[in-house]
Structure formats: structure tokens, C-alpha cells
Amino acid sequence: MSIAKSAALQFRAVKSLIMRRFRTRYRGSRVGYAWAIIEPLAWVFILKFGLAHGSNQPPIGTSYEVFFTTGVVLARTWRSTANSVMTAVIRPSRNGFPLFGRMDQVFAVWIMDSITGAVVAVIILSILGVFGFDAAPMDLLSCIVTYACLAVFSLSFGLMFALVATVAPFMLHFRSIIFMAMFFTSGFATVLDRMPPAFRDFISWNPLVHFIEWFREGFYHGYECMNRDLEYVFTLTVAFLLLGLAGERAFRRRTALARA
């Protein structure tokens, strides 16, 4: 089979899985999709009343609501997407169709969760804009590029964590702790340059911090983060992606040989 025919076949498989996942996840009710909007909105207003009490001026921009949105939505999208990718690798669903391989399922959940995160971001920023907040990005293209790179990192992180969990299954017990720790240290409630140096050096190891700062650079006019390190996150993304894909292929062959 030629590369073009193989790619077309995989595209149809992934498209079918996306539609199937959407129907099974949100069938009969809009609550599932509504929750994807309500949860980050709740985070925004909890942070607003919990951390910004008595202050009307955020570190950048004119409103805490928009400032928190530019961080929370990205961090939440990473958490949801990476977790879905990891689960699809470790425990692929039994859909009864041999045409669908494990990587088809991985790409399907990755695309769907990434699109969901983008839609949620647009809806929340639109809602804030309707209520009078300055929620329009300064450089839309830069924000889109940043989000796309974050989506690729989410895929690579999910694949890499799946490889680690396959080699060391006990790591699954620490999955929630690791994901939660990265989420809460992603810098969605502050900016990297204003952190104390000791804490900044520690939190800079979290790749999400650099993605959020990069996104805010495109969102806010004139904002530039001096401590953002794109070389670090790009290197990490490529390394995780290559190792994760190689690991998935190696253990897929081992599983097939074991079943033979």
C-alpha cells in the first residue's frame, strides 16, 4: 500500500473515531460539553475572589478575569489532552473494529480534546467580551501558533508518560499527583518575571509555564517575558514525542509477539 493510501485510510479511521467519541461522550445531553466551559469559568472566578481580593489591577492587562482565563484554559487543556492520550495508549478502547489501531485512537482523542480546548477558550473569552472585558487577543496568529505547539506538547507528554507507566506500572498511582502538581505550578495565576528568583528557578522546570507566558505575549500588547525559554519546551516536546512513539511501537510489537 502506498504512503498516500495509507495516510488516507488512517485519516478516515481517525475521523470515524472522533465522531464516535463525540457521540458517546456527549450523546443525549449537553452537560458534558457545558462542563468543559463551566469548570474553567469556575476556576477563573475562584481565583478572582480568592487571590485578587482588594486589587483591581492584574499583573498584565486590565482584568483578572481575562488574565486568569489565558492561563487556566491552557493548563486545563494540557491536563485533559495529555491524560486522554496516555489512557488511549495504555488502555485502548475495545471498539470491535480491527481497522482501528491504537494510534488511531490516540490521534482521535488528541484532536478532539485539543479542538474542545480551543472552542472552550473562544467561548469563555467571547462571554467575557460580551460583559465588557477587553478579551480580544492582540496577535491572534501568535496565540493560535502557541496553542498548536501546546497541543503537540500535550500529545508528546501523554505518549511519554504512557511509556514510563508501561515500563514502571507503579507510576500510574502517582499520575494524579504529577498532573495536579504541574497544573498548579503552571503559572496561571501570576507571571514568571515577577516571581521570587528561587521560586522562579524551580517553577521554570514546568514546561506549561513557558507556554502560558508565550500565549500571553501574543495576547497582551507590549508584554514580553524575559524568562520564557522556548528552546527548552521545543527540545522537551521533540524528545518526548520521539521516545513516546518509539516506545509505543516497541511495546506494540512485544504485545503482538506475546499473543502469537
N, C-alpha and C positions, 0 to 999 in steps of 0.2 A: 504494500500500500504506500502511495506517495505521501510526502510530508503534508501537502495541501489537503489531500483527502482525509488524512489522519487528524489534522487540525480542525477540519470542518466537522468531522464526526465527534470530536471532543467538544467542540463549541455547541453542537446540538444537545449532547448529553448534559453539559453544564447548564444550558438554558432550560432544559426539561427539569433538572433537579432544582433550579432556582424557583421555577413556577410551582413545583410540587411542594417545596419547603414553605413557600409563601402561603399556599392554600392550607397546609396542615398547621402552620403556626398561627395564622390569623383567621382561619375559617370560622364563620358563624358569629364572629364578634370582632369589634374594632378595639376592644380593650387592650389587646396585645400591642398594637401599634400605638395606641394612645398612651400606654405606659412608657413607651420609649421616649415620648415627649414630656410626660408628666415628671418622670424621675429626674432628668437633668434640670428641669424648671424648679423642682423642689430643692435640689442642691443649690441652685443659684440664690433662691430666696432665704434658705437656711444660712448660707454664707453671708448674705447681705445683712440679715438681722443679728447673726452671731458674731461676725468679725468686723463688720463695718458700722457697728452701733456708735452713733455720735460723730461720725465722719461722713461728709458728703462728697469728698474728692478721692477717687481711687488712685492707685499709683500711676496709671496712664488712662487717658480717655476722660469722659465726663460722667460716667455712671458705673456703679459697681455691678449692676445687673448685666450690662454688656461685657464688662471686664471678666466677670466670673464665667459667663457663657463661653467666651473664647478659650477658656481653659478646661472647664468641666466637660463640655461636649466632646472635645478631642480626647481627653483622658478616658471618658466613658466608652467612646467608640473603640479605642485601642483595647480596653479591657474586654468588651463584648466580642470583638472580632478575633482577638488572639485566643480567647477561651474557646470559641466555636471551632476555630481551625485546629487547635490542639485536640479537642474532643473528636473531631471528624477523623483525625489521623489514628488516634488510639482506639476509639470505638466507632468505626464506620457503621452507619445505619444499614440494616438488612432490608433493602427495598425490593428484593425479589427479582431484580433485573441484572443479569450478569454483564450487560453492556456498560453499566455504570461502575467505574473503578473507584478506588479510594481517593485518588487525586481529583477525580471529577467532583466528588462530594466536597473535598477541601476547597476547591475553587468556587463551588456553588455557594457554600456558607460564607466564604470570604467576600465574594462580590455582593451577596445580599446584605450582609452586615455592614459593609462599607457604604453601600448605597443608602441603607437605612440611617446610618450616622449622618451622612450628608443631608438627607431630607430633614432629619430632626434639627440640624443646625440651621438650615434655611427657615424652617417653620418657627423656631424659637426666636431667631433674630427678626423675622418678619413681625411676630407678635409684639416684640419689644419696640419695633419701629412704629407700629400702629399706635402704641401707647405713648409715643412722643420721644422715645430714646433715640440717640444717634447710633443706630445699629447697622449702618451701611459700611462695608469694608472700603478702605482707601484704595487698595490694589487687589481687585478681585482675582486676577490671574495668579498673583503670588499666593493668595490663600488657597486657591484650587491646587496649585503645584505642591504646596506644603501638605495639604490633606491627602493628596495622592501618594506622596512619599510616606506619610504616616500609615496609610493603608498597606503599603508594601512592607513596612517595618512590622506591622501587626501580623501579616502573613508569615514573615520570617521568624518572628518571636514565637508564634504558635507552633510552627514546624520544629524549631529548635527545642522548645520545652517538651514537645511530644517525643523527640529523640532522647532527651535526658530522662524523661519518665519511662521510656521503653527500656533503657539501659539500667535505670535505677528506679523501679516502680514505687519505692517508698516516697519519692519526691511528689507523688500525687497528693500525699497527705499535707504537704506544705503549699500546694497550689494556691489555695485561697489566701494564705498569709502573704505569699510573694506578690500576687496580683494586687492585693489590698495595699501592701506597702508601697508598691510602685505607683498606684493610683494616688495615694495620699501625699506622696513626695514628688508629684509631678509639677508642682509649682502653679497650680491653677488659681491659688488664692493670693499670689504675690508675684513679684518679678525677680528674676535671678540676680540682677545687678544690685538690688537693694538688700540682699540677704547678708548677714554677718559672714565674713570670709571663711571661718571654719565650717559653718553650716553649708555655705555655697560650694565649697570644695567637696563636701560629702554628697550633696544632692545633685551635683553635676554629673555624677556617675549614672543617674537615671536618664535614659535617652528621651523620655517623654518631656522632660524639662526643655530640651533644646527644640523639640518640635513645636511646643506651645509658644516659646519665645519667637520662633521663626514665623509662626502663624500670626502672632500679634504684631510683628514687624510689618507684615503686609496689611494688617487690619487697621492699625493706627498710623495716622500721618506723622512722619518725623520720628517715630520710635525706632531705636536701634539698641539691641542688647550686645554689650561688649563681651560678655562671657559665653555667648552662644557658640557651639562648636559643631558645625555641620559635618566636618571631616570625620569626627568621632561617630556620629549617628549613621553616616553613609557606610563607613567601614564595618560597623556592627551589623547593619542591615544586610550587606552583601555576605558577610561571614556567616551569619545565622541562616540566610537563605540557602547558601551552597551546602552548608553542613546539614541543615534540615532536610533538603531534597535528597542529598546523598544518603542520609540515614533512613529516610522513608523508603527509598528504593532498595537499600541493602536489607532492611528487615522485612520488606515485602517479599523479596526472593527467599529469605530464610523461612518465612511462614509458608510460602508455596512449596518449598522442598520438604518441610515438615509434614505437610498434608499429603504429599505424593506417596 
